Amino acid sequence: MIVVTGSVTVRTETFDEARRLSLEHVHRSRQEPGCISHGVHVDCENPLRLVFFEQWADRAALAAHFAVPASGEFVRTLRSLATGPTTLDLYEAGRLEKL
């Protein structure tokens, strides 16, 4: 499984649009093959920071997600609403054991 974390801090006047676009992106992404989970959350310590958490079945599913034109457009638009750089980190994960 591939875990993706990301974040963006947006300007006060762009927060509502960033939130709306993020939710549209999350809902669209959940329908893609290989998407296990995809969510966006507001940071409790910085209410202008949106945090993304995603789980994908494998690298191929994530690569297909990145290739979707709407995903690229979302990233470009979100960056235009941001106050600084966005973050994106990928991790390979597996279940060690079930508790």
C-alpha positions in Angstrom: 0.0 0.0 0.0 1.1 3.6 -0.7 0.3 6.3 1.9 0.3 9.9 0.7 0.4 12.9 3.0 0.2 16.4 1.9 -0.6 19.9 3.1 -1.2 23.4 1.9 -1.7 26.7 3.8 -4.0 29.1 2.0 -4.8 32.7 2.3 -7.8 33.7 4.4 -9.7 35.0 1.4 -9.1 31.8 -0.6 -9.9 29.3 2.2 -13.5 28.6 1.2 -12.6 28.0 -2.5 -9.6 25.8 -1.5 -11.8 23.8 0.8 -14.5 23.4 -1.9 -12.0 22.3 -4.5 -10.3 19.9 -2.1 -13.5 18.2 -1.3 -14.4 17.9 -4.9 -10.9 16.4 -5.6 -11.3 14.0 -2.6 -14.7 12.8 -3.7 -13.6 12.3 -7.3 -10.4 10.5 -6.3 -12.3 8.0 -4.1 -14.0 6.7 -7.2 -10.6 5.8 -8.9 -9.4 2.2 -9.1 -7.0 1.4 -6.3 -8.0 4.2 -4.0 -8.4 2.8 -0.5 -9.1 6.1 1.2 -8.7 9.8 0.5 -9.4 12.7 2.8 -8.8 16.3 3.5 -8.8 17.8 7.0 -8.4 21.3 8.6 -5.4 21.6 10.9 -6.5 22.2 14.5 -3.5 24.5 15.2 -3.6 26.4 11.9 -7.2 26.7 10.5 -5.8 27.9 7.1 -3.9 24.7 6.6 -5.5 21.8 4.8 -4.0 18.3 5.4 -4.5 15.4 3.0 -4.2 11.7 3.8 -4.5 9.1 1.1 -4.1 5.3 0.8 -3.6 3.7 -2.5 -3.4 0.0 -3.4 0.0 0.3 -5.2 2.3 2.6 -7.1 0.4 1.9 -10.4 -2.9 3.1 -8.9 -1.2 6.3 -7.6 0.5 6.9 -10.9 -2.9 6.6 -12.7 -4.3 9.1 -10.2 -1.6 11.6 -10.9 -2.2 11.1 -14.6 -5.9 12.1 -14.4 -6.1 15.6 -15.9 -8.5 16.8 -13.2 -5.8 15.9 -10.6 -3.2 18.1 -12.3 -5.6 20.9 -12.6 -6.5 20.6 -8.9 -2.9 20.9 -7.9 -2.2 23.9 -10.1 -5.3 25.7 -8.9 -4.6 24.9 -5.2 -1.1 26.2 -5.5 -2.5 29.5 -6.8 -4.5 29.8 -3.6 -1.6 29.0 -1.3 0.6 31.3 0.8 3.6 29.1 0.3 4.8 25.8 -1.0 2.7 22.7 -0.7 4.0 19.4 0.8 3.6 15.9 -0.6 5.2 12.8 0.9 4.8 9.2 -0.2 5.3 6.1 2.0 5.2 2.4 1.3 3.3 0.6 4.1 2.2 -2.8 5.0 0.3 -4.4 7.9 2.6 -6.2 10.3 -0.2 -7.9 12.0 -3.8 -7.4 12.8 -4.5 -6.6 16.5 
